[in-house]
Amino acid sequence: MTGTEASQRTIRTAVVGFGLSGSVFHAPLIAADRSYSLNVIATSDAGRESAATERYEGVKTVPDGQAVLARAHELDLVVLGTPPATHYPLAKAALEAGLDVVVDKPFTVTSAEGQELIALAGELGRVLTVFQNRRWDGDFLTLRKLIAAEALGKVNRFESRFERWSPAIAKAWKARATAADGGGTLFDLGSHLIDQALQLFGPAAVVHAELKARRSDERADDDVFVVLRHESGVFSHLTMNMLCAQQGPRFRVLGSVGGFTKKGVDPQEPYIAAGGSPLDADYGEEAPEWAGLLGRDGHLDALRTERGAYPEFYRILAAKILDGGTTSAAPLPVDPEDAVETLKLIEAARKWAHCFGPGVCD
């Protein structure tokens, strides 16, 4: 495809699922990028269907993923924002229908399923990637820049948290889901924390894991602590808790010459949820009072947070697809092999907690 042809083509896209993932992340980012057209949204909820048609003029709504696949000849890309247990069968069917595919994290329920999808995409010559949007959180971009500049010296400990006060499980599928269904906070928030740790410090192994269900209706886990030992020598302490009355810093990173502590959560999700657009001039900008602290006790400097950049995921993906897809040298926004490595660590954490925690392994 020539440069002119690529610039004139739009990627015809369907979003399957219009809950938080589809309505706050995928649809707004796709609609804001001129390389895409948002053609179809799949949802079986009447209220969500109404919201989709009201917000996106001309979009077609269908009840489910199968109805989207029936329109495969009208599409180029399918984005799956559905519960984890549906990812593997829907992604497999979409690839076989000749479509490129974005799968929301945690990619699949098992690493083996993820590897099967990667192999299938390679055989069929289709683009396959995983939506790890938090690689473009402003605080993570800030930290990545600090580490690249060796501003902390040699990092020895990375502490990363997603802690919330959510005593009630809001989504029906989450209330029903067991770990075998991809339920629980280790699959949900853990997919982000593990991916970020691997991006910053490289390959790792699980050396400690604690998994608990604190809420009475939780069928998987909602209070998780995992320790990774990276081949680079860094230890990552990852905390996920949905019943946390007092929340710790988002990041605390300790190095040989200084540290970095950052409180608060990236503002992009609540901004879009409140009706903002990725095209707004102040999109992704964090309020100055949430600046992180860099240095040592007694010598701390406030450090402005980099602007968050979730639209980068779809910009990079468009460049890949429009430049020839799998035949292009352009990078994927997220290599699905990375998501498989994250799943392997999730599996290892479950095994560790079972074998060396309260359970006994044969």
Secondary structure, 3 states (H helix, E strand, C coil): CCHHHHHHCCEEEEEECCCHHHHHHHHHHHHCCCCEEEEEEECCCHHHHHHHHHHCCCCEEECCHHHHHCCHHHCCEEEECCCHHHHHHHHHHHHHCCCEEEEECCCCCCHHHHHHHHHHHHHHCCCEEEECHHHHCHHHHHHHHHHHCCCCCCEEEEEEEEECECCCCCCHHHHHCCHHHCCCHHHHHHHHHHHHHHHHHCCEEEEEEEEECCCCCCCCCCEEEEEEEECCCCEEEEEEECECCCCCCCEEEEECCCEEEECCCCCHHHHHHCCCCCCCCCCCCCCHHHCEEEEECCEEEEECCCCCCCHHHHHHHHHHHHCCHHHCCCCCCCCHHHHHHHHHHHHHHHHHHHHHCCCCCC
